[in-house]
Amino acid sequence: MVSRSYSNLLELAAGGGGGEPLPSLGRRRIPRVVTASGIVPDLDYSDDDDAASAASDHSSSHSHAPRERAIIVANQLPIHASRRAGGAGWEFSWDEDSLLLQLKDSLRAHADRADMEFVYVGGLRDDVPAAEHDEVAQRLLEGFRCVPTFLPADLRSRFYHGFCKQQLWPLFHYMLPLSPELGGRFDRSLWQAYVSVNKIFADKILEVISPDEDYVWVHDYHLMILPTFLRKRFNRVKLGFFLHSPFPSSEIYKTLPVREELLRSLLNADLIGFHTFDYARHFLSCCGRMLGLKYESQRGYIALEYYGRTVTIKILPVGVHLEQLHSVLNLPETGVKVSELLKQFCDQNRLMLLGVDDMDIFKGISLKLLAFEQLLMQHPEWRGRVVLVQIANPARGRGKDVKEVQDESYAMVRRINEAFGQPGYQPVILIDRPLQFYERMAYYVVAECCLVTAVRDGMNLIPYEYVIARQGNEKLDRILGLGPSARKKSMLVVSEFIGCSPSLSGAIRVNPWNIDAVADAMDSALEMPEGEKVLRHEKHHKYVSTHDVGYWANSFLQDLERTCLDHSRRRCWGIGFGLRFRVVALDPNFKKLAVEHLVSAYRRTTTRIILLDYDGTLMPQTSFGKSPSSKTIDMLNSLSRDQNNMVFLVSTRKRLTLEEWFSSCDNLGLAAEHGYFLRLRRDAEWETCVPVTDRSWKQIAEPVMKTYTETTDGSTIEDKETAIVWSYEDADPDFGSCQAKELHDHLESVLANEPVTVKAGLNHVEVKPQGVSKGLVAKRLLSIIRDNSLLPDFVLCIGDDRSDEDMFEVITTATQDNCLSPDAEVFACTVGRKPSKAKYYLDDPADIVRLIQGLANVSDEMHSTMPTPVDAADTALR
């Protein structure tokens, strides 16, 4: 049986278990009754103490704590598979070049990760017949801690060569499918294959995961839907995702028909990693423009709030596996190959420029060749002295574009060699056969300069490998004829559009599309003084040697652990269907308002205060018409006619607007402009909750706002009696947000000596008198009641945004201030499940209206059976 597994849960709970047991991972067996918090939403109860106690009891039955474990998930396992001679059975070995294997080896070098266990989930490169699946799976699990995902050949082709390579990969590298020849048009059947494969991966993870203990780390764009499937099964799974490719700008990404599904799925991870800030910035921009999410910096970390969960963004480029590179440099065959290359180039007084790229459309091989041709044309002195060695690795994809790149590259090499070749001198050497890793390292050692001119690439570790190889070792120094005190040197020409470029500040950065600039960069690299080459190399070597793959992996896992610390302290619900599924995580004390509980309290109390926000509470924010319906008016009239009730509508709107809308509500109290103006009932005078101040500050604020309105298309100004609001709801979200920050700072500067506050809210910036808030309304009403020697025993306050939080705070602390009856029933309720000072929530304005209508019906029922009305609250109002 797979230890700590979720598989066969029903059989385990029933005490059964048919079929052959899966091999153990060397950890404790699953108990007969499995408890995994987050599987069943209704069991994700607020009594977390009980769950913690059960977990404690369970763990105490074991002599030692379980080892830390990470489940590494990727499209391909770090395994080489080959048929045995004669076709009987399989031979397996580790793929030493795989990043997944390297991160494990490097992580275990860290003292606090030495005992960490790793399990791999992924596919094999070879097709395994169905009859051999069980045997292969058992051997890989026992011998390599690998769980293979076996995919039918057709499904794998539609998944990998179809959706991944024809649609996601070109789009993420900025290629739009403007025609069938330029990337694949969106194909719904390929998308369905992509989702199906991600579901298969999720099912395999379920066979080995212990959701309360394991960390799951998913890699790259092949598995972007996987977080949704895992989060759906385990609401509190500790889940990280790292994207190894670029993430395109929102203008490119928004063309993808399934753009929201992919974004929402990634947001089901706890930590999302990118190589560069540009990639992260594009992702955050897409979340803002397409999902309306805002991000903020939290003590140095970039984070998104997504339905109460904190999704952290990690920005750190991956590094190389130093131990592997050093061991290869120490191989005897590496030294032999270096000697051969020295005879071929250095002994002939020739300098090597080196390029190492996959043969695909984004690596810019043809642009590099054009630039080298330009170098030879503009600088005849380099003819016969400089050789470009281009190592062309096989493309990972396939199709017409790969064939075109190959044909173009071969043709250009022939042309350059024919134009500039001499007897015994070939300007370009194109190596298109697979090279052993030691051969590639030997080329690095001898190359005077390394050229990486990809037009778009996620990371590209070639420059890092080159720097380590040029540092060399004592054995290679002797072959190169260098003394013990010789300082090493290297030169890099790198594209601006690759992920490693920002970390290589000593490299010559180029726009690969600018052929002349790349040619000039090659010349500069060759002509640069030796001392400067040394300094640049030392700067690069210091960074590369301290930011290896182990540093990257350890940093990612540390951030994942930190992000998941509060999982057990939050209450979780899964909401949404299909790929729109997400988890709402809230404080354990935050719960949905039960109508039965509220009505019961309403019936047994006699002095009630009801405070209701309007926009977003009684009226949906998305509603085009904002005036109240006749149904809303009748409902508020019924509620406010109850002489035990003190009902107030608290709004940010102007008092004249509220007077017009609610002119037929005799007993309804109104608070306008955040509560600055207050009217207890229709026949009462408006009063102010704070002293009337001089409003000459508007003459300063309004011209400033007008300037920003003129320069921000879609922005507006609303001038209220006591406040002035600049709104950018219809502007471009990024530009509007940027302008709002500038406007906020500008207004604070020019109004520094005025008795006003400048506040930024959702899509607006507001200037209002100091001390004005909706909390003043609550304080004023409690004061009125107390002055009449009454203590309310029922308070209901409902709102939907930040301005209502002040009311929530006042009423929840009113008992301590002796403003309420000691046994008062207090209900602070926000709209939607989100972090709030309120204790309760309801899902949407429709729920609020139904609730208020229900209370109005209860009031009508109570009045019809009550012989003599109780008028304490009404007396207080008068």
C-alpha positions in Angstrom: 0.0 0.0 0.0 1.3 3.5 -0.8 2.0 5.2 2.5 0.0 8.1 3.6 -2.1 7.9 0.4 -5.6 9.2 -0.4 -6.2 6.3 -2.9 -8.8 3.7 -2.0 -10.1 6.0 0.8 -13.6 4.4 0.8 -12.1 0.9 1.0 -9.8 1.9 3.8 -12.7 3.5 5.8 -14.8 0.3 5.2 -11.9 -1.9 6.2 -11.6 -3.5 2.7 -9.1 -3.3 0.0 -9.3 -5.3 -3.1 -6.5 -5.7 -5.7 -2.8 -6.0 -5.3 -1.2 -3.5 -2.9 1.1 -0.9 -4.3 4.7 -0.9 -3.1 5.6 1.1 0.0 7.6 4.3 -0.1 9.3 3.2 3.1 7.1 5.3 5.4 4.3 4.5 7.8 1.2 2.8 6.6 -2.1 4.5 6.3 -4.3 4.2 9.3 -7.6 2.4 8.8 -9.5 5.7 9.2 -8.0 8.5 7.2 -8.5 12.1 8.2 -7.4 14.7 5.6 -8.6 18.2 6.4 -9.9 20.0 3.3 -11.4 17.0 1.5 -15.0 17.5 2.6 -15.9 21.2 3.0 -18.5 20.5 5.6 -15.9 18.8 7.8 -13.6 21.8 7.5 -15.1 23.0 10.7 -14.2 25.8 12.9 -13.3 23.4 15.7 -9.7 23.2 14.5 -8.7 22.4 18.0 -10.4 19.1 17.7 -8.7 18.4 14.5 -5.3 19.4 15.9 -6.0 17.2 18.9 -6.7 14.2 16.7 -3.6 14.8 14.7 -1.6 15.1 17.9 -3.0 11.8 19.2 -2.3 10.1 15.9 1.3 11.4 15.8 2.0 10.4 19.4 1.4 6.7 18.4 4.6 6.9 16.3 8.1 6.8 17.8 9.4 9.6 15.6 8.1 12.5 13.4 7.8 11.8 9.7 10.6 13.0 7.4 9.9 16.1 5.4 8.8 15.2 1.9 8.4 17.0 -1.4 6.4 15.6 -4.4 8.0 17.0 -7.5 5.7 17.0 -10.5 6.7 17.6 -14.1 5.8 16.5 -17.6 8.8 14.2 -17.8 10.4 12.1 -15.1 14.2 12.5 -14.6 14.6 9.0 -15.9 16.2 7.4 -19.0 14.3 4.2 -20.1 15.5 1.7 -22.7 14.5 -1.8 -23.8 16.8 -4.6 -22.7 18.6 -6.6 -25.4 16.0 -8.8 -27.1 13.1 -6.6 -26.0 12.5 -8.4 -22.8 11.9 -5.8 -20.0 13.3 -2.4 -19.4 16.4 -0.7 -18.1 16.1 2.5 -16.1 18.7 5.1 -15.1 18.7 8.7 -13.7 18.8 11.5 -16.2 21.8 13.4 -14.8 20.9 16.5 -17.0 17.4 16.8 -15.6 16.8 19.9 -13.4 14.4 17.8 -11.3 17.2 15.4 -10.3 19.7 18.2 -9.8 17.5 20.1 -7.4 17.2 17.0 -5.2 20.9 16.4 -5.1 21.7 20.1 -4.4 19.0 20.4 -1.8 20.3 17.5 0.2 23.6 19.4 0.5 21.8 21.9 2.8 22.0 20.9 6.4 18.3 21.3 7.0 17.3 19.3 3.9 19.7 16.4 4.3 17.0 13.9 5.2 14.3 15.3 2.9 12.5 12.7 0.9 11.6 13.3 -2.8 8.9 11.6 -4.9 8.7 12.3 -8.6 5.5 12.2 -10.6 5.7 12.5 -14.4 5.7 10.7 -17.7 8.3 8.6 -19.6 9.7 9.5 -23.0 9.0 6.0 -24.3 5.7 4.3 -24.9 5.2 1.4 -22.4 2.7 -1.3 -23.4 -0.3 -1.5 -21.2 0.5 -5.0 -20.2 3.8 -3.8 -18.6 2.4 -0.7 -16.8 2.2 -2.4 -13.4 5.7 -3.9 -13.5 7.3 -0.7 -14.7 5.4 1.4 -12.1 6.5 -0.9 -9.3 10.1 -0.9 -10.4 10.2 2.9 -10.7 8.5 3.4 -7.4 10.8 1.0 -5.5 14.0 1.8 -7.2 13.7 5.5 -8.0 10.7 6.9 -5.9 9.1 7.8 -9.2 5.4 7.5 -10.1 4.9 7.3 -13.8 1.9 8.7 -15.6 1.1 6.4 -18.6 -0.7 8.3 -21.4 -2.2 6.7 -24.5 -0.1 7.7 -27.6 -2.9 9.7 -29.2 -3.7 11.6 -26.0 0.0 12.4 -25.3 0.4 13.7 -28.9 -2.6 16.0 -28.6 -1.5 17.1 -25.2 2.2 17.7 -25.8 2.7 18.3 -29.5 -0.8 19.7 -29.8 -1.9 22.1 -27.0 1.5 22.6 -25.3 3.7 23.0 -28.3 1.3 24.4 -30.9 -0.6 26.8 -28.7 0.8 27.6 -25.3 4.5 27.5 -26.1 4.3 29.9 -29.2 1.9 32.2 -27.3 4.1 32.4 -24.3 7.0 33.3 -26.6 4.9 36.1 -28.2 3.8 34.4 -31.4 0.2 35.0 -32.2 -1.7 32.6 -34.5 -2.5 35.2 -37.1 -2.5 32.5 -39.7 -2.3 28.7 -39.6 1.4 28.9 -40.4 2.2 31.2 -37.4 1.4 29.0 -34.5 -1.7 26.8 -34.1 -5.2 28.2 -34.0 -7.1 27.4 -30.8 -8.5 23.9 -31.0 -11.0 22.9 -28.4 -10.2 19.2 -28.7 -6.5 19.9 -27.9 -7.6 21.9 -24.9 -9.7 19.0 -23.7 -6.7 16.7 -24.1 -4.6 19.1 -22.0 -7.2 19.2 -19.2 -7.5 15.4 -19.3 -3.8 14.8 -18.9 -3.6 17.3 -16.0 -6.4 15.3 -14.4 -4.4 12.1 -14.9 -1.4 13.7 -13.2 -3.6 14.7 -10.3 -4.9 11.2 -9.9 -1.4 9.9 -9.7 -0.4 12.4 -7.1 -3.4 11.3 -5.0 -1.8 7.8 -4.8 1.2 9.1 -2.9 0.3 12.3 -1.1 -0.2 13.0 2.5 -2.0 16.3 2.2 -1.3 17.5 5.8 2.5 17.0 5.5 3.7 16.8 2.0 4.8 19.8 -0.2 3.8 19.5 -3.9 5.9 21.4 -6.4 4.6 21.5 -10.0 6.8 22.6 -12.8 6.1 24.4 -16.0 3.3 25.2 -18.5 2.5 21.6 -19.3 0.6 21.4 -16.0 -1.0 24.7 -15.4 -4.5 23.2 -14.7 -3.1 20.7 -12.1 -3.4 23.1 -9.1 -7.2 23.3 -9.5 -7.6 19.5 -9.5 -5.3 19.2 -6.4 -7.0 22.1 -4.5 -10.4 20.6 -5.3 -9.4 17.3 -3.6 -7.4 18.9 -0.7 -8.4 22.4 0.2 -5.3 22.9 2.3 -2.7 21.2 0.1 0.7 22.8 0.3 1.2 23.6 -3.4 3.9 25.5 -5.3 4.1 26.1 -9.1 7.1 27.3 -11.0 6.9 28.5 -14.6 10.1 27.9 -16.5 9.0 29.7 -19.7 8.3 33.4 -20.2 4.9 34.8 -19.3 3.7 37.1 -22.0 2.3 40.6 -21.6 -1.5 40.9 -21.1 -2.0 42.1 -24.7 -0.7 38.8 -25.9 -2.1 36.6 -23.2 -5.6 38.0 -23.4 -6.0 36.5 -26.9 -6.1 33.0 -25.4 -9.7 31.7 -25.3 -9.1 29.9 -22.0 -7.2 32.7 -20.4 -9.3 32.9 -17.2 -9.2 29.2 -16.7 -5.4 29.1 -16.7 -5.1 32.1 -14.4 -7.6 30.9 -11.9 -5.9 27.5 -11.8 -2.5 29.0 -11.1 -4.1 31.0 -8.3 -5.0 27.8 -6.7 -1.3 27.4 -5.9 0.1 28.9 -2.7 3.3 30.1 -4.3 3.9 30.9 -8.0 7.5 31.3 -9.2 9.0 33.1 -12.2 12.5 33.7 -13.4 12.3 37.4 -13.8 10.3 40.4 -12.5 9.0 41.0 -16.1 7.4 37.6 -16.2 5.8 38.1 -12.8 4.7 41.6 -13.7 2.9 40.3 -16.8 1.2 37.7 -14.8 0.0 40.2 -12.1 -1.2 42.5 -14.9 -3.3 39.7 -16.4 -4.7 39.0 -12.9 -5.6 42.7 -12.5 -7.1 43.2 -16.0 -9.0 39.9 -16.4 -9.9 39.0 -12.8 -9.9 42.4 -11.1 -7.3 41.4 -8.5 -4.9 43.7 -6.8 -1.4 42.8 -5.6 0.6 44.4 -2.8 4.1 44.1 -1.3 4.0 42.4 2.2 7.4 42.8 3.9 9.3 42.3 0.7 7.0 39.6 -0.7 4.6 40.2 -3.6 1.2 38.8 -2.7 -2.3 38.5 -4.1 -5.4 38.1 -2.0 -7.6 35.5 -3.7 -10.8 34.7 -1.8 -9.1 35.0 1.5 -6.1 33.0 0.5 -2.7 34.6 0.2 -1.0 33.7 -3.1 2.7 34.7 -3.0 4.7 35.5 -6.1 8.4 34.3 -6.1 10.9 35.9 -8.4 14.2 34.0 -8.6 16.1 32.6 -11.7 17.1 29.0 -11.5 20.9 28.2 -11.3 23.2 25.4 -12.5 24.2 22.3 -10.7 27.8 23.2 -9.6 28.8 19.7 -8.4 27.8 18.2 -11.8 29.7 20.9 -13.8 32.8 20.5 -11.6 32.8 16.7 -11.9 32.5 16.9 -15.7 35.4 19.4 -15.8 37.5 16.9 -13.9 36.8 14.0 -16.3 39.9 12.9 -18.3 38.0 13.0 -21.6 37.2 16.6 -21.0 40.9 17.4 -20.8 41.5 15.4 -23.9 38.8 17.3 -25.8 40.1 20.6 -24.6 43.6 19.7 -26.0 42.1 18.8 -29.3 40.2 22.1 -29.5 43.4 24.1 -28.5 45.2 22.5 -31.5 42.3 23.2 -33.8 41.8 26.8 -32.9 44.4 28.4 -30.5 47.4 26.8 -32.1 46.2 28.2 -35.5 45.9 31.7 -33.9 42.1 31.7 -34.1 39.5 32.9 -31.6 36.3 30.9 -31.0 32.9 32.5 -30.7 30.5 29.9 -29.3 26.8 29.5 -29.7 24.8 26.7 -28.1 21.1 26.6 -28.9 18.2 24.4 -29.7 17.2 24.4 -33.4 13.9 26.2 -33.0 12.4 29.5 -34.2 12.9 31.4 -30.9 16.7 30.7 -30.4 17.7 33.3 -33.0 20.3 31.1 -34.7 19.7 32.8 -38.1 19.9 36.3 -36.6 23.2 35.3 -35.0 24.6 34.1 -38.3 23.5 37.4 -40.0 25.3 39.4 -37.3 28.5 37.3 -37.7 28.3 37.8 -41.4 28.0 41.5 -40.8 31.1 41.4 -38.4 33.2 39.8 -41.1 32.0 42.4 -43.7 32.6 45.4 -41.5 35.8 44.2 -39.9 38.0 42.5 -42.4 40.7 42.2 -39.8 38.8 39.3 -38.1 38.6 37.3 -41.3 40.8 34.2 -40.9 41.1 34.8 -37.1 37.6 34.4 -35.7 35.5 31.2 -36.0 31.8 30.9 -34.9 31.1 27.4 -33.6 27.4 26.9 -33.5 26.2 23.8 -31.6 22.6 23.2 -32.7 20.8 20.8 -30.4 17.7 18.9 -31.7 14.5 20.9 -31.4 12.1 19.8 -28.7 9.1 20.3 -30.9 8.3 19.4 -34.4 6.6 20.7 -37.5 7.1 23.0 -40.5 8.7 25.8 -38.6 11.5 23.6 -37.3 12.3 22.4 -40.8 12.4 26.0 -42.0 14.8 27.0 -39.3 17.1 24.1 -40.2 17.0 24.9 -43.9 17.7 28.6 -43.4 20.6 27.9 -41.0 22.3 25.5 -43.3 21.9 27.8 -46.2 23.4 30.8 -44.3 26.3 28.7 -43.1 27.1 27.7 -46.7 26.8 31.3 -47.9 29.1 32.7 -45.2 31.7 30.0 -45.6 31.7 30.4 -49.4 32.1 34.2 -49.1 34.7 34.4 -46.4 36.3 31.0 -46.3 40.0 30.5 -47.0 42.2 27.4 -47.4 42.3 25.9 -43.9 39.8 28.4 -42.6 36.1 27.9 -42.2 34.3 30.9 -40.6 31.3 29.0 -39.3 31.3 25.5 -38.0 27.8 24.1 -37.5 27.6 21.1 -35.2 24.2 19.5 -35.5 25.0 16.1 -34.0 24.2 15.3 -30.4 27.3 16.1 -28.2 28.3 14.5 -24.9 28.1 16.9 -22.0 31.9 16.8 -21.5 32.4 17.8 -25.2 30.1 20.9 -24.7 32.0 21.8 -21.6 35.3 21.6 -23.5 34.0 24.0 -26.1 33.1 26.4 -23.2 36.6 26.2 -21.8 38.2 27.2 -25.1 35.6 29.8 -26.3 36.7 33.4 -26.1 33.1 34.6 -26.0 29.7 32.9 -25.7 26.8 34.3 -27.8 23.2 33.7 -26.6 20.9 35.7 -28.9 17.5 34.1 -28.5 14.6 36.3 -29.5 12.6 34.9 -26.5 13.6 32.3 -23.9 12.4 31.5 -20.4 15.8 31.2 -18.7 18.7 29.7 -20.6 21.5 28.4 -18.5 24.1 28.3 -21.2 25.8 31.5 -20.0 26.0 30.2 -16.4 27.6 26.9 -17.6 30.1 28.9 -19.7 31.2 31.0 -16.7 31.8 28.0 -14.6 33.7 26.3 -17.4 35.9 29.3 -17.9 36.8 29.3 -14.2 38.1 25.8 -14.8 40.4 23.9 -12.4 44.0 23.2 -11.8 44.1 20.3 -14.3 42.6 22.4 -17.1 44.8 25.3 -16.2 47.9 23.2 -16.9 46.4 22.1 -20.3 45.7 25.8 -21.1 49.2 26.8 -20.0 47.9 29.1 -17.2 49.9 29.7 -14.0 48.5 29.1 -10.5 48.0 32.9 -10.0 46.4 33.5 -13.4 43.1 35.4 -13.2 40.3 33.9 -15.4 38.4 35.8 -17.9 35.2 35.3 -20.0 32.9 37.4 -22.2 29.2 37.1 -22.8 26.9 38.6 -25.4 23.3 37.9 -24.4 19.9 38.8 -25.6 17.8 41.2 -23.6 14.9 38.8 -24.0 16.2 35.8 -22.0 15.6 35.1 -18.4 19.2 35.1 -17.3 20.0 38.5 -18.7 19.0 40.6 -15.7 21.4 38.6 -13.4 24.4 39.0 -15.8 25.2 42.6 -15.3 28.6 42.3 -16.8 27.4 40.9 -20.1 27.0 42.9 -23.3 23.2 42.9 -23.7 21.8 43.2 -27.2 18.6 43.4 -29.1 19.0 40.2 -31.3 16.8 41.8 -34.0 19.3 44.6 -34.4 21.9 42.9 -36.6 24.3 45.8 -36.6 24.2 46.1 -32.8 24.9 42.4 -32.4 27.8 42.6 -34.8 29.2 45.6 -32.9 28.8 43.6 -29.6 30.9 40.7 -31.1 33.6 43.2 -32.0 33.5 44.8 -28.6 33.8 41.4 -26.9 36.8 40.6 -29.0 38.5 44.0 -28.6 37.8 44.4 -24.9 41.0 44.9 -22.7 42.0 41.8 -20.8 41.6 43.4 -17.4 38.0 44.3 -18.0 37.3 40.8 -19.2 38.7 39.5 -15.9 36.5 41.9 -13.9 33.4 41.0 -15.7 34.1 37.3 -15.3 34.8 37.5 -11.6 31.5 39.4 -11.1 29.6 36.7 -13.0 31.4 33.8 -11.3 30.6 35.2 -7.9 26.9 35.3 -8.7 26.6 32.0 -10.5 28.6 30.1 -7.9 26.4 31.4 -5.0 23.1 31.1 -6.8 23.1 27.5 -7.9 20.2 25.2 -8.4 20.3 24.2 -4.7 20.0 27.9 -3.6 17.1 28.3 -6.0 15.2 25.2 -4.8 15.9 25.8 -1.1 14.7 29.4 -1.4 11.5 28.3 -3.2 10.7 25.6 -0.6 11.4 28.1 2.3 8.9 30.5 0.8 6.4 27.7 0.2 6.6 26.7 3.9 6.2 30.3 5.0 3.2 30.8 2.8 1.5 27.7 4.0 2.0 28.4 7.8 -1.6 29.6 8.3 -3.3 26.7 6.5 -4.4 25.0 9.6 -5.7 28.2 11.2 -8.1 29.0 8.4 -11.6 27.7 7.6 -11.9 26.6 4.0 -14.7 26.1 1.5 -14.5 25.0 -2.0 -16.8 27.0 -4.3 -17.4 27.1 -8.1 -17.7 24.3 -10.7 -15.2 22.8 -13.1 -12.1 24.9 -13.8 -13.7 27.9 -11.9 -13.3 26.0 -8.6 -11.5 28.0 -5.9 -11.1 27.8 -2.2 -12.3 30.5 0.2 -10.1 30.7 3.3 -11.4 32.7 6.3 -10.9 33.2 10.0 -12.3 30.3 12.1 -14.7 32.8 13.8 -16.1 34.1 10.5 -19.3 32.3 9.5 -22.3 32.6 7.3 -25.2 34.4 9.0 -27.9 31.9 9.8 -31.3 33.4 9.1 -32.9 31.2 11.8 -30.5 32.5 14.5 -31.0 36.1 13.5 -34.8 35.9 13.4 -34.9 34.2 16.8 -32.8 37.0 18.3 -35.0 39.6 16.5 -38.2 38.1 18.1 -36.9 38.1 21.7 -35.4 41.6 21.7 -37.2 45.0 22.1 -34.7 47.8 21.4 -33.1 47.3 18.0 -30.6 49.2 15.8 -30.4 48.2 12.1 -27.6 49.9 10.0 -27.7 49.1 6.3 -25.3 50.2 3.5 -26.8 50.8 0.1 -24.5 50.4 -2.9 -23.2 46.8 -3.0 -25.5 45.8 -0.1 -29.2 46.5 -0.9 -28.2 47.4 -4.5 -25.7 45.3 -6.5 -22.6 47.3 -7.6 -23.0 46.0 -11.2 -26.6 47.3 -11.4 -26.9 50.0 -14.1 -29.8 51.8 -12.4 -29.0 52.7 -8.8 -32.3 54.1 -7.6 -34.2 51.7 -5.3 -37.2 49.7 -6.5 -40.7 49.9 -5.1 -40.1 46.5 -3.5 -37.0 47.9 -1.6 -39.0 51.0 -0.5 -41.9 48.8 0.8 -39.4 46.5 2.6 -37.7 49.3 4.4 -41.0 50.9 5.3 -42.2 47.7 6.9 -39.1 47.3 8.8 -38.8 50.9 10.0 -42.5 51.1 11.0 -41.8 48.7 13.9 -41.5 51.1 16.8 -38.9 48.9 18.4 -36.6 49.4 15.5 -34.2 52.2 14.7 -33.4 51.6 11.0 -30.8 53.6 9.2 -29.5 53.7 5.6 -25.8 54.7 5.7 -24.5 55.7 2.3 -21.6 57.6 0.7 -24.1 59.3 -1.6 -25.3 62.9 -1.4 -28.1 63.8 1.0 -30.2 65.3 -1.8 -30.1 62.0 -3.7 -31.1 60.0 -0.6 -33.9 62.5 0.2 -35.3 62.0 -3.3 -35.0 58.3 -3.4 -36.5 57.6 0.1 -39.0 60.5 0.4 -41.8 58.0 1.1 -40.1 56.3 4.0 -41.3 58.3 7.1 -39.4 56.4 9.8 -36.2 55.6 7.9 -33.1 57.3 9.1 -30.6 58.5 6.6 -26.8 59.1 6.8 -25.2 60.7 3.7 -21.6 61.2 2.6 -20.0 58.6 5.0 -22.3 59.8 7.8 -21.3 63.5 7.7 -25.0 64.3 7.4 -27.5 62.6 9.6 -31.3 62.7 9.6 -33.1 60.6 12.2 -36.5 60.4 10.3 -38.2 62.2 7.4 -39.7 65.0 9.5 -36.4 65.7 11.3 -33.7 68.2 10.3 -30.4 67.1 8.9 -27.6 67.4 11.4 -23.8 66.9 11.1 -21.9 64.4 13.0 -18.8 66.6 13.1 -18.5 70.4 13.3 -19.0 72.1 9.9 -15.6 73.1 8.5 -14.5 75.5 6.0 -14.6 73.9 2.5 -12.2 76.2 0.8 -9.9 73.2 0.4 -12.1 72.2 -2.5 -10.6 75.1 -4.5 -7.2 73.4 -4.1 -8.2 69.8 -4.7 -10.6 70.2 -7.7 -8.0 71.7 -10.1 -5.6 69.0 -9.3 -8.2 66.3 -9.9 -9.2 68.0 -13.2 -5.6 67.7 -14.4 -5.6 64.0 -13.8 -9.1 63.6 -15.3 -7.8 65.3 -18.6 -4.9 62.9 -18.8 -6.7 59.7 -17.7 -9.3 58.6 -20.2 -12.3 57.1 -18.5 -11.9 59.0 -15.2 -14.5 61.2 -13.6 -15.0 63.7 -10.7 -17.9 63.7 -8.3 -18.3 66.8 -6.2 -20.3 66.2 -3.0 -21.3 68.7 -0.4 -18.5 67.7 2.0 -16.2 65.6 -0.2 -14.8 65.3 -3.7 -14.1 62.0 -5.4 -11.9 61.1 -8.4 -13.0 57.8 -9.9 -11.2 55.7 -12.5 -13.6 52.7 -12.7 -13.8 53.0 -16.5 -10.2 53.8 -17.2 -7.4 51.3 -18.0 -6.8 49.5 -14.7 -3.0 49.7 -14.8 -2.8 53.3 -15.9 -5.7 54.3 -13.6 -4.1 52.7 -10.6 -0.8 54.4 -11.4 -2.5 57.8 -11.8 -4.4 57.2 -8.6 -1.2 56.7 -6.7 0.3 59.9 -8.2 -2.9 61.8 -7.5 -3.0 60.6 -3.9 0.5 61.8 -3.2 -0.1 65.0 -5.1 -3.3 65.8 -3.0 -1.6 64.9 0.3 1.1 67.3 -0.6 -1.0 70.3 -1.5 -3.6 69.6 1.3 -1.1 69.0 4.0 -2.3 72.0 6.0 -6.0 71.5 5.5 -8.4 69.7 7.9 -9.1 66.9 5.4 -8.0 63.3 4.7 -7.1 61.8 1.4 -8.1 58.2 1.0 -7.6 55.7 -1.8 -10.4 53.1 -2.3 -11.4 50.7 -4.9 -11.0 52.5 -8.2 -11.3 56.0 -6.6 -9.4 58.6 -4.6 -11.5 60.7 -2.1 -10.9 63.9 -0.2 -13.2 64.4 2.8 -13.1 66.2 6.2 -11.0 64.7 8.9 -12.8 62.3 11.3 -15.7 61.6 9.0 -16.6 57.9 8.7 -19.5 55.6 8.8 -18.4 54.6 12.3 -19.6 58.1 13.4 -23.2 57.1 12.6 -23.0 54.1 14.8 -21.5 56.1 17.6 -24.2 58.9 17.2 -27.1 56.4 17.3 -25.7 54.6 20.4 -25.3 58.0 22.1 -28.9 58.9 21.3 -30.2 55.7 22.8 -28.0 55.9 25.9 -29.1 59.6 26.5 -32.7 58.2 26.7 -31.6 55.7 29.4 -32.0 52.8 27.0 -29.5 50.0 26.1 -30.1 48.3 22.7 -30.3 44.6 22.9 -30.1 43.9 19.2 -27.8 45.4 16.6 -27.6 44.4 12.9 -25.1 46.1 10.7 -24.6 45.1 7.0 -22.1 46.5 4.5 -19.9 45.4 1.7 -16.7 47.5 1.5 -13.9 49.1 3.5 -16.0 52.1 4.5 -18.3 49.8 6.4 -15.5 48.3 8.4 -15.7 51.4 10.7 -19.3 50.6 11.6 -18.4 46.9 12.3 -15.6 47.9 14.6 -17.8 50.4 16.6 -20.7 48.0 17.2 -18.5 45.0 18.0 -16.8 46.9 20.8 -19.9 48.8 22.0 -20.7 46.3 24.8 -17.3 47.1 26.4 -18.2 50.8 26.3 -21.5 50.2 28.1 -23.4 51.3 25.1 -25.3 48.1 24.7 -27.2 45.7 27.0 -24.7 43.2 28.5 -26.5 40.3 26.7 -27.1 42.2 23.5 -27.2 40.2 20.2 -24.7 41.9 17.8 -24.6 40.9 14.1 -21.9 42.6 12.0 -22.3 41.1 8.5 -20.3 41.8 5.3 -21.3 40.9 1.7 -19.2 38.1 0.3 -16.6 35.8 1.9 -13.6 38.0 2.4 -11.4 39.2 5.3 -13.4 41.6 7.4 -13.9 42.9 11.0 -17.5 41.5 10.7 -18.2 38.1 12.3 -20.7 37.0 9.7 -21.2 37.1 5.9 -23.9 36.6 3.3 -23.0 35.8 -0.3 -24.5 38.6 -2.3 -27.1 41.5 -2.2 -29.9 39.1 -3.1 -29.3 37.3 0.2 -29.3 40.6 2.0 -32.6 41.6 0.5 -34.2 38.3 1.3 -32.9 38.6 4.9 -34.3 42.2 5.4 -37.6 41.2 3.8 -37.8 38.3 6.2 -37.3 40.6 9.2 -39.9 43.0 7.8 -42.4 40.1 7.6 -41.6 39.1 11.2 -42.3 42.7 12.3 -45.6 42.7 10.4 -46.5 39.4 12.0 -45.5 40.6 15.5 -47.5 43.8 15.2 -50.6 42.0 14.1 -50.6 39.9 17.3 -49.3 42.6 19.7 -52.1 44.4 21.6 -50.1 47.4 22.6 -47.0 48.5 20.8 -43.8 49.0 22.6 -42.5 52.4 21.7 -39.2 52.8 23.6 -37.0 53.1 20.5 -39.5 55.4 18.8 -39.5 57.7 21.9 -35.7 57.8 21.8 -35.8 58.8 18.1 -38.2 61.6 18.8 
